[in-house]
Every structure is written in C-alpha cells, then in structure tokens.
Amino acid sequence: MTILAVLVLVLMVLCGAPLFTVILAGGIFGYLATDIPLSVIATEILRLTNTPLLVALPLFTFTGYLLSASETTQRLLQLIRALFGWMPGGMAIVGFLLCAVFTALTGASGVTIVALGAILFPILVKAGYSEKFSLGHITTSGSLGLLLVPSIPLILYGILAQQMDVGDDFTVKELFIAGLIPFMLMVLALSLWTVFRHREVPTTRFNLKDLWEAVKKCRWELPLPFFIFGGIFAGFITISEIAAITALYVLIIEVFVYKEVKFKALPGIVQESMVMVGSIILILGCALALTNFFVDIEIAQKLFSYINDQVSNPLVFLMLLNVFLLLVGALLDIFSAIVILVPLLLPVAVGYGIHPVHLGIILIANLQIGYFTPPVGMNLFIASYRFNRSIFDLYVATIPFMLILLGVLMLITYLPFLSTWYQHF
C-alpha cells in the first residue's frame, strides 16, 4: 500500500497535478494506511476556518491588488525620490524601499517586478546606473518586502505554527516586530553597497517645494503605514481589524477620492485577488490535514532523532537548513514552500532550541532570496520575460545582490537577538 501510494503521488507530480491535490492525496493515503477515519480531514479544514487571523489574509490581499490597480506607485515614487534623491545612491535606495513596500502589501514579488519594472528600470538607467545594475536591482528588490508588515507569508507561517502548538507561544504581531530589524539590515546592506559601487552617479538637489508637492499628492496614502504599524505595535486593535479598516480605507480613496479604480473594474480585482487567496487557503487546509497525520505517526520526532544522530550542533543544523531552504525557495513558490515545510521543520528546529519566531524569520528570509537563486529562481524568469533579457544576463546581474543578502542572512541566522530582541523589553 505504501509503495503504491508513493508511486501514485510521484505520478501526480509528474503529470502536473495541482499542489493541493498532491498534499490531500498524501493525507488520504496516510489515513487509510493507519485506519484513521477520513473525517479527520474535514475536521482540520473546519478548524482552519475558525482561526480569527485567517480573515486578515483576503483583506490584505485585496488591499494590495487595489493599490496595484491605481497610480499609488507613481505617487510614492515621487515622494521617496523627493526625500532621498539628493543622497548618493538615492534613486537606487528609493527603488529598494518602493519595491519592499509594494511587495509587503501584495505578498507577491513577481507582481512587483511586472508592475514597477516599467517605471523603475528607465528611471535608474536615466539616473546614471548601469543596465546590469538596474536589472539586478529590480529582480532582487521584488522580494525584499516579505519580512515587512503586513507580509502575507509571515501571516501564513503564523497561522500554521500556531495550529501546531509547538515550542513557545507567539503572536503574528511578534512576527511582524521580529521582521523589522532583518528587513532594515537587508535594505541598509544593499544601500551601502550601492553608494560604494555608484559613487559617481549624479544626485539631485533637495527641493522643499518638490517635497511638499509630493506630500500633497500622497496625502491620502500617508496615514496608511502609520495606522498599520501603529495599530499592530500599539496592540489596541487586532490584525484582522486593521486589515478590514485598511481595505475599506483604500477602497474609498481609490474609488471615490482619486477615482483611479472604476466601479466596473472592482469585480475583476476582487476575483483576481480572491483566486489567489482561495488557492492559498485550499493548500493550507489540505496541508493541515497532512500535518495532523504527521503528528499521529510522530514523523517530526523521528526526523529530529535521525538528524540529531547525524548533526548534534545547532549551528551546523542552521547552516544545512539555510542551504536546503535556498534550494526549495528556488523551486517552489513561497506559499507552497511554507505549508509543506513548516510542519516538518518547526518541531525539529524547536528540538534544537530554536525559537519559532526566529525560525519564521530564517524561513522567510531564505525563501525570499531563493526567488532569485540560479538556476531556477522564479524572479529570474519573470524579469527575463519582463525586460526581454536572457536568463544568463539576469544570473550575472543578481549575483552581487544575492551575495550581500546571503551575508545578512548569516547574521539573521546566527544572531537570534536580531529577531527576538523584543522579548528582552
């Protein structure tokens, strides 16, 4: 039965079956083999629907798609350009920040490359940056915001980890706080290298009038980050409530104030965003059913015992984990990777004394770098298609950025304080 089940699963993968069907089939085969009633699967999916945090997922996704359908990105670009354009490397830093914010809101690095690439690429080249640097910049920056609130991958990790009830308790708010310093370190490292690498690029003069004009154009968007950050970190409002208010606010300003999103376009935006959310929730529900089977047969404990026999040092385990996650990040999209890996890795990592919050930051940081890791990183192919460049050109362009981010990843991995500092206050 076991060999036949494995063969069926492999055949499903080779035939291109949707991921959720493969995960669900794995769970069904497992339950049948151990005489556990299949009703457990329905119970796990029902348990997922009772998770209050799940409401934030579609609301933040809808907000991101609304913003991407408007001219918000152009207004934000003008504002950040007015603020940082006078600095050495200012335009590149503008690009890092803009891409990070856009990716944090949409949860999709590919969308950032497609949506902002046409705007940023000619601006960077015109500002004096080489074409090679500009290609690497946009391809890399597409995944920068995955550690920044309200990152959907972080929310997804939080939902899964909380359902497993392994290790110390934590909230998604703590994940958002934990992601701040690693995110800032990544942007800072890339910015410092950019300033050093492109010292000769001319800067623009700081103009208070231009800044004021940019602020006036962004006057409706400016309260948004303060509300989201303030609401989450102050703790006076839940994440689901923040998501609901944010979605309503963005809907009002884009449809009724700016009038950049027409009523007739709303059904299409809702459909597009909810298709993405539906696929995530479907995979998540099936993954929880499979996770329950793993718990019943104690696969995590067996995996930990095996790894612990081979690797007793937590530092060596973390190094191997990074290599493994980079490879997975290059092969799978981040949502699939999270729902597949968290049930297996979290109990093992906790066995090595790694805090679940620290593991979450390591996981997301690795997967975001995996997006542009040769030879099959997803961002490489999206950028190749978007800019009509060979995939080899993208390899060469992204390598310096990847090496810098790998250096930051080592700091995040081996200095847990960078992720868990908030616990000491």
C-alpha positions in Angstrom: 0.0 0.0 0.0 2.8 2.4 0.9 4.8 1.8 -2.3 1.7 2.1 -4.4 0.7 5.4 -2.6 4.2 6.8 -3.2 4.1 5.8 -6.9 0.7 7.5 -7.3 1.9 10.7 -5.7 5.0 10.8 -7.9 2.9 10.2 -10.9 0.5 13.0 -9.9 3.5 15.4 -9.6 5.0 14.3 -13.0 1.6 14.8 -14.6 1.4 18.4 -13.2 -1.4 17.9 -10.7 -2.3 20.9 -8.6 -0.3 21.1 -5.4 -3.3 20.8 -3.1 -4.4 17.6 -4.7 -1.0 16.0 -4.1 -1.0 17.1 -0.5 -4.5 16.0 0.1 -3.8 12.6 -1.6 -0.8 12.1 0.7 -3.0 12.7 3.7 -5.8 10.4 2.4 -3.3 7.6 1.7 -1.7 8.1 5.1 -5.1 7.9 7.0 -6.2 4.8 5.0 -2.9 3.1 5.8 -3.3 3.7 9.6 -7.1 3.1 9.7 -7.7 6.7 10.8 -11.2 7.9 9.6 -11.1 10.4 6.7 -13.5 12.7 8.6 -10.4 14.0 10.3 -9.6 15.9 7.1 -12.9 17.8 7.2 -12.3 18.5 10.9 -8.9 20.0 10.2 -10.3 22.2 7.4 -13.1 23.3 9.8 -10.5 24.1 12.5 -8.7 26.4 10.0 -11.9 28.3 9.2 -12.3 29.0 13.0 -8.9 30.8 13.0 -9.6 34.5 13.6 -6.3 35.6 12.0 -7.4 34.0 8.7 -9.7 37.0 8.0 -6.6 39.2 7.5 -5.4 37.2 4.6 -8.0 38.1 2.0 -8.4 41.6 3.2 -4.7 42.5 2.9 -4.5 40.7 -0.4 -7.5 42.7 -1.8 -5.9 45.9 -0.5 -2.6 45.1 -2.3 -4.4 44.4 -5.6 -6.4 47.6 -5.3 -3.2 49.6 -4.8 -1.5 47.9 -7.8 -4.5 48.9 -10.0 -4.1 52.5 -9.1 -1.4 55.1 -9.6 -0.3 54.9 -6.0 3.2 53.6 -7.0 3.9 56.7 -9.1 2.9 59.0 -6.3 5.1 57.0 -3.8 8.0 57.1 -6.2 7.7 60.8 -6.5 7.6 61.2 -2.7 10.5 58.9 -1.9 12.5 60.5 -4.8 12.0 63.9 -3.3 13.1 62.6 0.1 16.2 60.6 -0.9 17.1 61.8 -4.4 19.8 64.2 -3.0 21.6 61.3 -1.3 24.5 59.4 -3.1 22.7 56.3 -4.5 19.4 58.0 -3.6 17.4 56.7 -6.6 18.5 53.1 -6.0 17.6 53.4 -2.3 14.2 54.8 -3.5 13.8 51.7 -5.6 14.6 49.3 -2.7 12.1 51.0 -0.4 9.3 51.3 -3.0 9.6 47.6 -4.1 9.7 46.5 -0.5 6.6 48.4 0.4 4.8 47.2 -2.7 5.8 43.5 -2.1 4.7 43.7 1.5 1.3 44.9 0.5 0.7 42.5 -2.4 2.6 39.5 -1.0 3.9 38.7 -4.5 7.4 39.5 -5.7 6.5 38.7 -9.3 3.8 41.3 -9.3 6.3 43.9 -8.0 8.7 43.2 -10.9 5.9 43.4 -13.5 4.1 46.4 -12.0 7.1 48.5 -11.1 9.7 47.3 -13.5 8.4 49.5 -16.4 8.6 52.6 -14.1 11.9 51.9 -12.2 14.1 50.5 -14.9 14.2 53.5 -17.2 14.5 55.9 -14.2 17.5 54.1 -12.8 19.2 53.9 -16.2 18.5 57.6 -16.8 19.8 58.5 -13.4 23.2 57.0 -14.4 23.1 53.4 -13.1 24.3 50.7 -15.4 21.7 48.5 -17.2 23.2 45.4 -15.5 22.9 47.0 -12.0 19.3 48.2 -12.8 18.3 44.7 -13.8 19.8 43.1 -10.7 18.2 45.8 -8.5 14.6 45.3 -9.7 14.9 41.5 -9.8 16.3 41.4 -6.3 14.1 44.1 -4.8 11.0 42.3 -5.9 11.2 40.0 -2.8 12.5 42.5 -0.2 9.3 43.3 1.5 8.4 39.7 2.5 9.6 40.4 6.0 7.8 43.7 6.3 4.3 44.2 7.8 1.7 43.2 6.6 3.6 40.4 4.9 1.2 37.6 3.8 3.9 34.9 4.1 4.5 35.9 7.7 0.8 35.7 8.4 0.6 32.3 6.8 3.6 31.0 8.8 2.0 32.3 12.0 -1.3 30.5 11.2 0.5 27.2 10.6 2.8 27.4 13.5 0.1 28.4 16.0 -2.1 25.4 14.8 0.8 23.1 15.6 1.2 24.4 19.1 5.0 23.5 19.3 7.5 25.4 21.3 7.0 28.8 22.9 3.7 30.6 22.2 3.9 33.7 20.0 1.6 36.0 18.0 1.7 37.2 14.4 2.3 40.7 15.9 5.6 39.4 17.3 6.5 38.0 13.9 6.0 41.5 12.4 8.1 43.0 15.1 10.8 40.3 14.6 11.0 41.0 10.9 11.8 44.7 11.2 15.5 44.6 12.0 16.3 41.8 9.5 14.4 43.8 6.8 16.2 47.1 7.7 19.6 45.2 7.7 18.9 44.0 4.2 18.0 47.4 2.9 20.9 49.0 4.7 23.4 46.5 3.3 22.2 46.9 -0.2 22.1 50.7 0.1 25.7 50.9 1.4 27.0 48.7 -1.4 25.1 50.8 -3.9 26.6 54.0 -2.6 30.1 52.5 -2.7 29.6 50.9 -6.1 28.0 54.0 -7.7 29.7 57.0 -6.1 29.9 58.7 -9.5 26.2 58.7 -10.1 24.9 62.4 -10.0 22.4 63.3 -7.3 19.5 65.7 -7.4 19.2 68.8 -5.3 16.9 68.7 -2.4 13.9 70.9 -3.1 11.4 71.7 -0.4 8.8 72.7 -2.9 9.0 69.4 -4.8 8.8 67.5 -1.5 5.7 69.5 -0.5 4.1 68.8 -3.9 4.8 65.1 -3.5 3.4 65.1 0.1 0.2 66.7 -1.2 -0.2 64.1 -3.9 0.3 61.3 -1.4 -1.8 62.9 1.4 -4.4 60.1 1.4 -1.8 57.3 1.3 0.5 58.7 4.0 -1.7 57.9 7.0 -1.9 54.2 5.9 1.5 52.9 7.1 1.3 54.9 10.4 -2.1 53.3 11.0 -1.0 49.8 10.2 2.3 50.0 12.1 0.8 51.9 15.0 -2.2 49.7 15.3 -0.2 46.5 15.2 2.7 47.6 17.5 0.5 49.5 20.0 -1.7 46.5 20.4 -5.0 48.4 20.8 -6.5 46.7 17.7 -6.3 43.2 16.3 -4.6 42.4 13.0 -7.9 41.3 11.4 -9.5 44.6 12.4 -6.5 46.5 11.0 -6.9 44.5 7.7 -10.6 45.3 7.5 -10.2 49.1 8.1 -7.2 49.2 5.7 -9.2 47.5 2.9 -12.1 49.9 3.4 -9.9 53.0 3.6 -8.0 52.0 0.4 -11.3 51.2 -1.4 -12.7 54.6 -0.5 -9.7 56.7 -1.5 -9.0 54.8 -4.8 -12.7 54.6 -6.0 -14.2 57.8 -4.6 -11.3 60.2 -3.9 -8.7 59.6 -6.6 -11.3 57.8 -8.8 -8.4 55.8 -10.4 -10.2 52.5 -9.9 -13.6 52.4 -11.6 -16.7 50.6 -10.3 -16.7 48.3 -13.3 -13.1 47.2 -12.5 -13.9 46.2 -8.9 -15.4 42.7 -9.7 -12.3 41.8 -11.7 -9.9 43.0 -8.9 -12.0 41.1 -6.3 -11.9 38.0 -8.5 -8.2 38.1 -9.2 -7.3 38.7 -5.5 -9.7 36.1 -4.2 -8.4 33.5 -6.6 -5.0 33.9 -5.1 -6.4 33.8 -1.6 -8.5 30.8 -2.4 -5.6 28.8 -3.7 -3.6 29.6 -0.5 -6.4 28.6 1.8 -7.1 25.4 -0.2 -3.4 24.4 0.1 -3.3 25.4 3.7 -6.4 23.3 4.6 -5.0 20.2 2.9 -1.6 20.8 4.5 -3.1 20.9 8.0 -4.8 17.6 7.3 -1.5 16.1 6.2 0.2 17.7 9.2 -2.2 16.0 11.6 -1.2 12.7 10.0 2.5 13.5 10.6 1.7 14.3 14.2 -0.1 11.0 14.7 2.7 8.9 13.3 5.3 11.1 15.1 7.3 11.8 11.9 8.7 15.0 13.3 10.1 13.2 16.4 11.6 10.5 14.1 13.1 13.1 11.8 14.6 15.0 14.7 16.1 11.8 16.1 17.7 11.0 12.8 19.0 14.5 12.2 20.2 14.7 15.8 22.2 11.5 15.3 23.9 13.0 12.3 24.1 16.6 13.4 24.3 17.4 17.1 25.4 21.0 16.8 22.5 23.5 16.3 24.8 25.9 14.4 25.6 23.1 11.8 21.9 22.4 11.6 21.1 26.0 10.9 23.8 26.1 8.1 22.3 23.0 6.5 18.8 24.4 6.9 19.8 27.6 5.0 21.2 25.6 2.1 18.1 23.4 2.0 15.7 26.4 2.1 17.6 28.3 -0.6 17.1 25.3 -2.9 13.5 25.0 -2.0 12.9 28.7 -2.5 14.3 28.5 -6.0 12.0 25.5 -6.9 8.7 26.4 -5.1 6.6 29.5 -4.7 6.8 30.8 -1.1 3.3 29.9 -0.1 3.7 26.2 -1.2 7.1 26.0 0.5 5.7 27.4 3.8 2.7 24.9 4.0 4.9 22.0 3.1 8.0 22.7 5.2 6.7 24.3 8.4 5.0 21.0 9.7 8.3 19.2 9.2 10.9 21.8 10.2 9.2 23.5 13.2 9.3 20.6 15.6 12.8 19.7 14.6 14.0 23.3 15.0 12.4 23.6 18.4 14.2 20.4 19.4 17.5 22.2 18.7 16.4 25.1 20.9 15.4 27.5 18.1 12.5 29.8 18.9 9.6 29.5 16.5 9.7 33.3 15.8 13.4 33.0 14.9 12.7 30.1 12.6 9.9 32.0 10.9 12.3 34.9 10.1 15.0 32.5 8.9 12.5 30.6 6.7 11.0 33.7 5.0 14.5 35.3 4.6 15.8 32.2 2.8 12.7 31.8 0.6 12.9 35.4 -0.5 16.5 35.0 -1.6 15.5 31.7 -3.2 13.3 33.7 -5.5 16.4 34.9 -7.4 18.7 32.0 -6.8 20.1 30.4 -10.0 19.3 28.4 -11.9 15.6 28.3 -11.5 14.6 31.2 -9.2 11.1 32.4 -10.1 12.1 36.1 -10.2 14.8 35.4 -12.7 12.3 34.1 -15.3 9.8 36.8 -14.6 12.4 39.6 -15.0 13.8 37.9 -18.1 10.3 38.0 -19.7 9.5 41.5 -18.4 12.7 43.1 -19.7 13.3 40.8 -22.7 16.8 39.8 -21.5 18.4 36.4 -21.5 18.3 34.4 -18.3 22.1 34.4 -18.2 22.1 38.2 -18.1 19.8 38.0 -15.1 22.1 35.5 -13.4 25.1 37.8 -13.8 23.1 40.9 -12.7 21.7 39.4 -9.5 24.8 37.6 -8.1 26.3 40.7 -6.3 22.9 41.4 -4.7 22.5 37.8 -3.7 25.9 37.6 -2.1 25.1 40.7 0.0 21.8 39.3 1.2 23.4 36.0 2.0 25.8 37.8 4.3 22.8 39.4 6.0 21.1 36.0 6.2 24.1 34.6 8.1 23.7 37.4 10.6 19.9 36.8 11.0 20.5 33.0 11.4 23.4 33.1 13.9 22.3 36.1 15.9 18.8 35.3 17.2 18.7 38.6 19.1 18.1 40.3 15.8 14.7 38.6 15.6 13.8 38.1 19.2 15.1 41.4 20.7 11.6 42.4 21.6 11.4 39.6 24.2 14.1 41.4 26.3 12.0 44.5 26.9 
